[in-house]
Amino acid sequence: MEPLFSRPRKVPEGHPAFAGLPATHICLSDARTRAAVHLRGDFRSGRMPLVCLAGYHRNMSDFSAFAAHFQRLGTGDWPMVLMDLPGRGRADDRPRKTPYSTLADADDVADVLAALGIGKAVLLGQGHGGQVAMALAAKHPLLLGGTILLDSGPVTDSRGIVRLRNNLAHVEALRGAKAVASGFRRMLGGDYPGHSEAELDKLALRSHWFDKRGRARPLFDPRLLEQIKDIGFDDILVAQWPLYEALRCAPLMLLRTQLTDQLRRETYEEMVNRRPEAVALTIAGQGSPALFDQQAEIEAVAAFVFEVGIVKRRVA
């Protein structure tokens, strides 16, 4: 017999990556599993909330710096929802016999929006989070007032999946604080050239915590990696262009980091060709996930949100 409730994630109290991100748990439609959300801003303002969805195994801490800067722009206090989907961050793991999937994650986003009383939102999705946004658009198009895809598209690069899986398996097998820290620095250094060891150490805390023996413990359900164990470097994954086309229900912004291995340049260019009216921007000098540490890219995202995110009132 399966447990009645899903397993809560073990996260050390006061984990640095979640500083300034108090979370609330929301029970999903299976009545067993909870997502975690961080809310900030004025939700009474007639503005569509910006909902941030992180990558495959990642969590809301990837948006911490972005959220702090974003809310100082424009008239300020724009409503935001930073979300940990099941199996990530401070959300519960899915029940043992329930697989993780993009479609299930999209249903969970719809559940969270309903619980928060949000009828329409602008979605910002990195990597897997962008694919969740596409699936949501296909099933619930009226929920989207705008979409921002970051290193995300209808064709997933198998090379990025293999690299992610192998790198995480390597660092989690290391023993000793020095070896673990060195492993993370090598793994992250290729995506963020020029960053100091201290900066890379902080980035490692977004996906892992470290026990008293210095071993890396994941801030995600290891079953997420188990589900991608059979993908090979040269595999060609099925393209999901119909899901991308579902985003025609709302304005679109397309972002790609210069060093990403999640979204091939030719796929990104085809996405731009199919939606020539979309705002398109490349973030220079970094890989996935984007750090959002440059004012220009944050202001570009803010300009898009401020333009499309005003709730238009019906005239009687």
Disulfide bonds with the S-S distance in Angstrom:
none
